[in-house]
Amino acid sequence: MRSDREERIKQRAYAIWQSEGHRHGRHEDHWHRAEREIAAEEAGPGGAPRRTSRPRKAAAEQSVAATPARSRSASSETAVVAAATPQ
């Protein structure tokens, strides 16, 4: 006899198959997706610890602040102008 969890996975995989238009040949994908969804439900909110990251704006500001300003040398500007000038 199947366990309750396996039965739930089977039913979820079947529902996924139906929602995708009864496409054949994807049974393993449906089963694995159902397993992940059931595992996430069992873990509940905050199940597995997630990596936290700082907000993007703050990270960008810190990286700009930490990067020293580079000055262009006169020779590099001359090379750019010379390359852009048609001959």
C-alpha positions in Angstrom: 0.0 0.0 0.0 1.2 3.5 -0.9 2.1 6.0 1.9 -0.1 9.1 2.2 2.8 11.2 0.9 3.2 9.1 -2.2 -0.5 9.3 -2.9 -0.4 13.1 -2.5 2.5 13.2 -4.9 0.7 11.0 -7.4 -2.4 13.1 -7.3 -0.4 16.3 -7.6 1.6 14.9 -10.6 -1.7 13.9 -12.2 -3.1 17.4 -11.7 0.1 18.9 -13.2 -0.2 16.6 -16.2 -3.8 17.7 -16.7 -3.0 21.4 -16.4 -0.3 21.0 -19.1 -2.8 19.6 -21.6 -2.3 15.9 -21.1 1.1 15.9 -22.8 2.8 12.5 -22.7 6.4 11.8 -22.1 6.8 14.2 -19.2 5.8 12.0 -16.4 9.1 12.1 -14.6 9.1 16.0 -14.8 5.6 16.0 -13.4 6.5 13.6 -10.6 9.6 15.5 -9.5 7.7 18.8 -9.6 5.0 17.3 -7.5 7.6 16.0 -5.0 9.1 19.5 -4.7 5.7 21.1 -4.2 4.6 18.6 -1.5 8.0 18.9 0.2 7.6 22.7 0.3 4.1 22.4 1.7 5.3 20.0 4.4 8.2 22.3 5.3 5.6 25.1 5.8 6.5 28.8 5.9 10.1 29.4 6.3 10.9 25.7 5.8 14.5 25.6 4.5 16.7 28.6 5.5 17.0 31.0 2.6 20.0 33.1 1.8 19.2 36.7 2.5 20.7 39.4 0.5 20.9 43.1 0.9 18.7 45.4 -1.2 20.2 46.0 -4.7 20.3 49.8 -4.3 22.4 49.6 -1.2 24.7 47.1 -2.7 25.2 49.2 -5.8 25.9 52.3 -3.7 28.4 50.5 -1.6 30.2 49.1 -4.6 30.5 52.6 -6.2 31.7 54.1 -2.9 34.3 51.3 -2.4 35.7 51.7 -5.9 38.4 54.3 -6.2 38.0 56.8 -9.0 40.1 56.2 -12.0 41.5 59.1 -13.9 42.1 58.9 -17.6 45.6 59.6 -18.8 46.1 62.1 -21.6 47.6 59.4 -23.8 44.5 57.2 -23.6 42.3 60.1 -24.5 44.5 60.9 -27.4 44.4 57.3 -28.6 40.6 57.3 -28.5 40.4 60.6 -30.4 42.9 59.4 -33.0 41.0 56.2 -33.6 37.7 58.0 -34.0 39.1 60.6 -36.5 38.6 59.6 -40.1 41.7 59.8 -42.3 
